[in-house]
């Protein structure tokens, strides 16, 4: 089992979406070049930040890889460690 994490910070949804989709294209190209596949049913993304910071985003984020939409989640549990959307200080 492998987990890949891509990180990018911005206050603008358009910039986030553009940069993350560009990186996902690179990941897809790398997978193809190395004869690997992505389990799309297990592929998901999450926006991390404080409640206040997440509220400043101006709309939903749409990410895809090879034309397939990636599901946005509120929490995930890789390797038995829960990760939630909101960061509390």
C-alpha positions in Angstrom: 0.0 0.0 0.0 1.4 3.4 -1.0 0.1 6.9 0.0 1.1 9.9 -2.1 0.5 13.4 -0.7 0.6 16.5 -2.8 0.7 19.9 -1.0 0.0 23.4 -2.3 -1.1 26.5 -0.4 -3.2 29.4 -1.7 -6.2 31.5 -0.8 -7.5 31.2 -4.4 -9.5 28.1 -5.4 -8.7 28.7 -9.0 -4.9 28.7 -8.3 -5.2 25.7 -6.0 -7.2 23.8 -8.6 -4.9 24.7 -11.5 -1.7 23.8 -9.6 -3.0 20.6 -8.1 -4.5 19.3 -11.4 -1.1 20.1 -13.1 0.7 18.0 -10.4 -1.9 15.2 -10.8 -1.1 15.1 -14.5 2.6 14.7 -13.7 1.7 11.9 -11.3 -0.4 10.2 -14.0 2.5 10.5 -16.5 4.9 9.0 -14.0 2.6 6.1 -13.2 2.2 5.3 -17.0 6.0 5.6 -17.6 6.6 3.1 -14.7 3.8 0.8 -15.8 1.8 1.4 -12.6 -1.8 2.0 -12.0 -3.8 4.2 -9.7 -6.7 2.7 -7.7 -9.2 5.5 -8.5 -11.8 4.1 -6.1 -9.4 4.8 -3.2 -8.2 8.2 -4.6 -9.4 11.2 -2.6 -8.4 14.7 -1.6 -8.8 16.8 1.5 -8.3 20.5 2.1 -6.5 21.2 5.4 -6.6 24.4 7.4 -8.3 26.2 10.3 -12.1 26.8 10.1 -11.5 30.5 9.4 -9.0 29.8 6.6 -11.2 27.2 4.9 -14.1 29.7 5.0 -12.1 32.2 2.9 -12.0 29.8 -0.1 -14.4 31.1 -2.8 -16.0 27.9 -4.0 -15.6 24.2 -4.4 -12.4 22.6 -5.6 -12.6 20.2 -8.6 -9.6 17.8 -9.0 -9.3 15.1 -11.5 -6.8 12.6 -12.9 -7.1 11.4 -16.5 -10.5 13.0 -16.7 -11.8 11.1 -13.6 -13.0 13.3 -10.8 -11.4 12.8 -7.4 -13.7 12.7 -4.4 -13.2 15.3 -1.7 -13.4 14.0 1.9 -13.7 15.5 5.3 -11.5 13.0 7.0 -9.3 10.0 6.2 -7.5 7.3 8.1 -4.2 6.2 6.4 -2.2 3.8 8.5 -4.7 4.0 11.4 -4.1 7.7 12.0 -7.2 9.9 11.6 -6.7 13.2 9.8 -9.5 15.7 9.8 -10.2 18.8 7.6 -10.1 21.3 10.5 -6.9 22.0 12.4 -7.4 23.0 16.0 -4.8 25.0 17.9 
